[in-house]
Amino acid sequence: MHILITGSSGFVGTHMTAQLLDMGHTVTGVDRSAGMFRHEKFEYVQADTTSAGPWQESVAKAQVIINLAGVNIFRRWTRAYKQLIYDSRIMTTRRVVEALPADASGITLCNTSAVGYYGDGGDEILTEPGTPGADFLARVCVAWEKEAFEAGKKGVRVAATRFGVVMGPGGGALSKMIPAFRLFAGGPLGTGNQWFPWIHIDDLVAAMVFVATHEKVKGPVNFCAPNPVQNADFARTLGRVLNRPAFLKVPKFVLKLAAGEVGGLILNSQRAVPEKLMANGFAFRYPELEPALRASV
């Protein structure tokens, strides 16, 4: 397949590009940052994807578009940075959709979203028909998916891939967590009772290929392992993998002091499960947390 990836230089984008090239696919990467790959089947286009430009010519040439673009949410949210979170996702998606030909049947758009769509779900099991939350990140996800589904008017099959927390070597969420554990300062966040949806990067890439090649799969799709865990269980498991204790709780007020609004959202509970992937026969390589962590650390 010829696959176009926006946000190809990020943590997920680099892993996805490398694995797709290993599978024999042709990949066009689009990002602000410099290209990281030299491969006969890889083309890099440097561009600001929130703005119209020559990069959009690559969109119509692809059979599958994987839209990963969006700035990192794990920073203190000023008003300006919240606007950047919104624009980097919504405007890029809008530019992708407008670049599609009037008749784009046969093209698949896998547009990133997040399980943050559901807001704070408590202990409720969250599947794809679930209703959205009301916090900032949930509102971003709703707008993000709305832009993506506009492509359906051009005949595109659209999947809104709602990512859980992505685990894998070389970066991502674990790169923020591991240093504290190595310094014997790891532990649960808040009460530790909140549910933590996660997915290993290998399963995320495999799920993306699965969606791209299974025409019946469309609409929202939860990209998370079938066995979410509570945050306290996650901390204990990571501590065991690193051979470190995991008992130092980080109180809610400390998180909010350190990270502001995003500190509060970290405590949201999302017991999301990949109902649509499993119903269509997708098999996870890492359905359980500990093997996924051992493969990531």
KAFENCOR-V566411 format. One record per helix or strand of 3 or more residues. SS is the DSSP state (@ for helix, = for strand). FROM is the first residue (numbers start at 1). TO is the last residue. If there is no record, write none. Layout:
# KAFENCOR-V566411
ss:SS from:FROM to:TO
ss:SS from:FROM to:TO
This chain:
# KAFENCOR-V566411
ss:= from:2 to:6
ss:@ from:11 to:22
ss:= from:26 to:31
ss:= from:42 to:46
ss:@ from:54 to:61
ss:= from:64 to:67
ss:@ from:79 to:99
ss:= from:108 to:114
ss:@ from:115 to:118
ss:@ from:136 to:154
ss:= from:157 to:163
ss:= from:165 to:167
ss:@ from:172 to:182
ss:= from:198 to:200
ss:@ from:201 to:213
ss:= from:219 to:223
ss:@ from:231 to:242
ss:@ from:252 to:259
ss:@ from:261 to:265
ss:@ from:275 to:279
ss:@ from:289 to:294
